[in-house]
C-alpha cells in the first residue's frame, strides 16, 4: 500500500479533481492551440508546413519516452513534488518554445515541455486512484476528462485569434499564468502519496525501451523526406526492433521492470491498451491534418479553421452524461467493436471534403466524428481498470498513458508521411495538391481505424460490466 504523510480531508477530496483537471486542460490546450498555428510557424521559420510535424511529434514522443518513469518518480519522491515539478517544467518549456528562433530549437524546447507533460497525466491519475475508491473512480475520471475536452474547443479558436492578431509565439505564452496558478494550488492542496519502500529504477529497461521507441519514431518522421537511403532506414528499423525485443525479454526476467507487461495477461486490459493503440493511430493524425486542409487547402483563415474544429469538441462533451447508460445497456464489447467501425467510417468521410464542400457539411461531419470519438475514448480509458487490482492501478495507468502517447506520436508521423507521399516537395504550398494529399491520408487513417475493431472482438459480452454498472462497481470495491 502507498504510504502518505497525510490523509486528505473532505475539502481536499472535493478540490483534487478540479486541480488535476486544470493540469489536463493545460496539456490539451497546448496541443490543440499549436495545431492551428502550424502554417504560421512554417511561414515564420521559412520551412514547409509538413516539416512542422516534428514540432508536434517531438512533444508526444517525449511524453512516451518519459511517462514510464513517472510512476517510479511519484512513488520515490511523492506525488506532490513530482506533480509540481511537472507543471514547472512544462511551464518553463512553454516559455522557451516562445523564445525559439529556429525549427530545431523549437523541437528541442518541445522535448522539455514533453518531459514535464509526461509526469502530469499518469501522476494525476495515480493520485485520483489512491484518493478515491474504485466505485467512485469512473465518475471522477469522467469529470476530469471534461476540461481535457474543453481544451480542443478553446485551443483552435484561441490559436486562430493569436496567430491572426498577435504572433505565433503567443500560443506558448498562454500556458504561463495557468502553470503558475497550478503550482500554487498543487503545493497547497495535492496529497503527498509515496511508497515506503521503492525498488531501484530499471535504468537498463529505460534505455532499451526509450531508445527503441525514439528510433522508431524518428524513422517514421524522416521516411517520407528521403533524407536517408533505403538501406539506412532498414538498419534503423532493425535496431529499433532489437531494442524493443530486448526490453520485452528483460521485462520478463527482472522482478521490477520499467513497465509491467504481465498486465497484458488480463483480457480487458490487453484489449483496451492494444485496441486503443491502433484506434489512436487513426485518430492521432487528424489534428495535424485539419489545419492543413482548412487553411492551406481550402483557404480558410486560422480563426475559421479553429471554429470548424469546435463542433467536434462540443459533441464530445455532450456525450459524457450518456456514457454510463450506453455502456450498461450495450456492454463494452458491442460498444467498442461497433463504435470503432463508425469512427473509421467518419474519418473516411473527410476524404470527400474539397473546395466545393459546403461549410455546413464539414460542421456536420465534425460533430458526428466528435460524438463517436468521445464514446471511443471513454470506453477504452475506463476498460483499462476493469480487472486491475488496487495495487496494479499505478502500473496500469503508466502503461495505458505510454501506449496512448505513442499512438498519437505515430499517428501524426504516419498522417504526415501519407500526405507527403502524395504531395511533391515543390507543391507543398499548392492548395489543390494539399487537398489531394490530405484526402489520401484520411483514407489510410480511416481504413486503419476500421481494421482496429478486430482487436476488441476478443472481449466477452460481460467484460467490464462492473465499470459500467454503479451497483456492481460498489460490490467489486467492497470485495477489495
N, C-alpha and C positions, 0 to 999 in steps of 0.2 A: 504494500500500500504506500501511497505518497505521504511523505512527512511534510508538514507545513508549520510555519511559525505562528499561524493564526487561523482561527475558524471564522470565515466570513459571516457577518450577521445578515439579517433580512434586507437591510437597506443596500448593502453591497451586492447582494444577490439580485436585487432589482436593477441596480445600475450596471452590473457587469455585462449583460447582453448588449446594452447601448454602447458601452466602451469598446467592446470587440467589434461591434457593427461599424463604428466610426472608422476603425483601422481598416476594415474590409472595404468600406466606402472609399477611403483614400486610395487604396490599391486599384480598385475597379475604375475610379475616376481617372487616375493617371493613365491607364492603358487606353481607355476609350477616347480621352481628350487628345491623346497623341495621335491616334489613328487619323483623325480629321486633319491634323497638321502635317501629315506626310508630304503632300505635294509642296507645301510652303517650305518645309525643311529642305526638300530636294532642290528647290529653286534657289534658296539662300546659300546652300553649300555647293551649288553647281554640280549636282550628281543626278543620275537618272532616278525617277521615282521608285522603280522596282528595286534599286540598290538600297533604299532606306529600310528595306525589310530587315537588314542586320540590326537596326536600332530596336525593332520590335522583338526579333528573335533572340538577341543577346540578353534581354531582360528576362524573358521566360526561361531561357537556358540557364541563366544564373540562378533562378528560382529552383529549377530542377536539380542542379548540382548541389546547392546548399540546404535545401529542405531536409534531406536525410539526416543531417546532424542536428536539426532543430530540437528533436525530442531529447537527445542526449544533453544538449546545452541547457534545456529547461530543467531537466532532472538534476543536473550538476550545479547550476548557478541560480536556479529559481526562476519561476515564470515571470515574476515582476521585473527582475533585472534584465532578462533576455528580451521580454516584450518591449520594455523601454528602450533598450539598445537597438532593437529592430526598427522602431519608429524613428529614433535619432539618426541611424544610418540611412534609412530611406529618405528622410528629410534632407540630410547632407548631400546624398546622391542627386536629389532633385535640384538643389542649388548649383551643383557642379554641372549638371546637364544644361541648365540655363546659361552657364558661362562658356560652354563648349564652342570652339571656333572651327572645328573640322568634324567630319563624319566619324573618323577614327576615335577622336576624343569623346564624342557623344556616345559611341558604342561602349567605350571603357567606363564612362560615368554611369551608363545604364546598368552595367555589371555591378557597380557599387550599390545602386538602387536595388537591384535584384537580391543582393546579399542581405539587405535589410528586410525586403519583402518576403524573403524565404522563411524568416522566423515568424512573421506576423500571423499568417493563416494557420499553420499547424499548431503553434503555441496558443493562439487564441482558442482554437477548438479543444485543445487539451485542457485548458483552464475551465472551459464550459463543462467538459465531460467530467472533470473532477469536482466541480461545484454542484452540478445538478444530477439527479438520479436519471437512470435510463428512461423511465416513464416520461420525464419532462424534456429529455434531450432533443427529440424530434421537434417539439414545439419551439424550444429555444433556438435551435439551429435554423428553423424556418424563419423565425423573426430576424435572426442575424443576417439571413440571406437577402432580406428585402432591401436594406441600404446598398448591398452589393449590386442590386438590380437598378437602384436609383442612379448609381454612377454611370451606367450606359445611357440613361436618359439625359442626365445633365452634361456628361462629357462631350458628346459630339456637338451639341449646341454651343456649349461654353468654348470648346475648341474653335468652332467656326467663328464665333464673335471675337475671340482673342486674335486669331490669325488675320481676320479682316480688318479690325480696328486698332490692334496693338501690334504685337510682334510674336513670332512663334515661340520665343523663349518664355513668354508668359505662361505657356501650358505647363511648365515645370514649376514655376514660382507659386502657383496656386496651392501646392502641397505644403508650403512652409507654414502658414498660420494653422492649418489643420494639424500638422505634425507637432507643433509647439503646444497646442492645446491638448493633444493626445498625451504628450509626455507628462503634462501636469496631472491629468486625471489617472494615468497609469500609476504614477508614483504614489498617489493619494489613496486609490481605491482597489487596484488589482490585487487579488490574493497572491501570496508568495508561496506557491507549492514547489516542493523539491523532494527528491528521493534521499533517504537516509544513507543509502549505500549505492554508488553508481560505478559500474564497471568501466574500464578504460575504453576510450573511443577507438573504434575499429578503423585506425588510420589506413591500413592496407586496403580494407574494403572501400574506404572513401576514395583512395587513389584509383583503384580499379574501376569502380562504378562511375565516379566523376569523370575520369579520363575517357572511358568508353563512350559515355553519353555526350561529352563535349566534342569528341572527334566525330561521332556520328552526325551530330547537329551541324558541324562545320562542313562536312561533306555534302549534306543536303542543301546548305546555303550556297556553296560555290559550284555545285554540279551544273547549273544552268548558265553559269557565267563563262565557262570554257577557260578558266584561269589555270586549270590543271589538265594534264593529259589523262586518257582513259586508264592507263596503267597505274598512274599515281592515285587516282580515285579508287581503283580496285584495292590497292595496297592499304589505303587509309580505312576502307570499309572492313578489310580483313583484320586490321589491328583493332578497330573498334569492337568487332565481333569477338575477338580473342579476349580483350579486356573484360567485356561483359560476361563471357562464358567463364572466365577465371573467377569473377566475382560470384557467379552462381555456385561454383564449386566451394569457394571459401565460405559462403553464407551457410552451406550445409555442414561444414566442418567446425566452424568456430561457435562457441557457446553463446556469444553476444554479438551477432552480426549487425552491420550498419542498418540493414533492412531485413526484418524477419519474414523471409519468404515462406515459412511454414504456414502462415495465414492463408496462403493460396489453396491449402487443403480444404478450407471451408468453401462450399459451393457458392453461397450467396456472395461472399467476399470476392471470390475469383471472378464471378460473372460481373459484379459491379465495377471492379477495377479494370479488368481486361476489356469488357464490353464498353465501359466508359472511355477507355483509352482510344479505341478505334472510332467511337462515335465523335469524340472531341477532335480527332484528326480532321474530320469533315467540318465540324463547326468552328474549329480554331482558326481556319484561314479566312472566314467570312469577314471579320472586322478589318482585315487588311485589304480585301477585295472591294468592299463597298465604297470607300473614298476614291479609289482609282476609277471605278465605274462611274460614280456620280459626278466627280469633279473633272477628271481628265476626259473620260469617255463621253459623258452626256453634257458636260459644260456647266453644271450647277455650281453655285458659289459654295464656299465652305459652310456658311450658315444653313443654306438649303440642304446641303449634304447631311449635316447633323440632324436637321429636322426629319429627314427621311428615315433615319435610324430610330427616331423616337417611338413610333408605333410598336416596334419590336419589344422595347423595354416596357411600355405601358401594358401590353398583353402579358408579359412575363409576370409582372406584379399582380395583375388582376386574377391570375390563375391560382396564386398561392393559397387563397382561402378555400379553394375547392379540392386541393390535392389530397388531403386525408380521406375524404369521402370517395374520391375516384379510386384511390389505391385500395381502400377497404372493400369496395364493390367489385372491382375487376381483378385485383391481385397484381403483384409486381411482374409476374411473367407475362401476362396479357398486355399490361401497360407498356412494358419495355420492348417487347417484340413488335407490337403494332405501332407504337409511337415512334420507334426508330425508323421504321419504313416511311411513315408520314413525314418525319423531319427530312429524310433523304430526298423525298419527292419535292418537298418545298424548296430545298436547296437547288434541285434540278430546275425548278420553275424560274429561277433567276437567270438561267441561261437563255431565256426568251426575252429578257429586258434589253432594249436597244433604244436608238434615238427616237423612234416613233412610239415608244411605250408611254401611255398616259400616266401622269403622276399618281392619279387615284389607284391605278392598278399596282404600282410599286408600293404604295402605302398599304394596300390590302394584303399583298404578299408578305410584307414585313410584319404586319400584325399577326397573321396566321403562323408565320415561322416563329415569332416570339412566344406565342401561346404554347406550341408543342415543344419548343426548346426548353421552356420553363418546366414543363412536365417531365421532360427527359432528365434534366439536371437534378431536380428534387428527388426523383425516383432513384437515380444512381447514387446520389450522395447519402441518402438515408439507408439504402440497402447495404452499404458498406458495414454498418454496425449491427445488422440483423442478428448474426450469430456470434458476435465478438464479445468476449467476457470483459469485465471492467478492467482487468489487468492488461488486456490487449488493446484497449482503446487508443492509447498513445501511438503504439506501433501501427495500428490500422490507419489512423489519421495521417501519419507520416507517409506511409506507402501510397495512400489514396491521393494525397496532395502532390507527391512526386510524380505519379502517373499522370495526374491532371495537367501539371505544368509541362511535362514532356510532350504530351499530346498537343497542347496549344503551340509550343515552340515548333514541333514538327509540322503542324498544320499550317502555320504561317510560311515556313520554308517550302513546304510542298505546294501551297497555293501559288507562291511567287515563282516557283520552278515551272509549274504547268503554264502559267501566264507568260513567262519568259520564253518558253519553247515555241509558242505561237506568235510572239511579238519580236521581230528582229530588232537588234540594238538601235538601228537608225530610225525606227518608228516608235520608240518608247514615249514620245510626246504626241503621237498622232492619234486623235480621238477614235477613229474607226478601228485602228489596229488594237488599241487598248480594249475597246468593247469586245472585239473578237477574242482576244487572249483571255480576258476575264470570263467570258461566256464558257470557254473550254475548261477553265479552272472550276467553274461551278458544276459543270457536267462531271468532272472527275471526282470532286468532293461529294456530290450527291450520290453517285454510284457507290463510292466507298462507304458512305453512311448507311445506305440501304443494305449492303452486304454485312455490315457490322451487327445487324439484328440477329444473325445466326448465333452469335455468342450467347445471347440471352435465352436461347431455346433450351439450354441445359437446366434452366431453373424449373422447379416443380411448382405446381399450382398454388401450394400453401406457403411457399418460401416468402419470408419477410412478413408473414401475417401479423406477428406481434408488433412490428413497427408501424403498421397502418391501422391497427385496432387499439384504441386507447385502453380499453379494459384488459386486453391481452398483454399490452405493454406493462401495465401495473402488475399483472401476475408474474411476468418474467422478471421484473425488478425485485419483487418480493422473494423470488427463488434465489436471487443472487445475494 
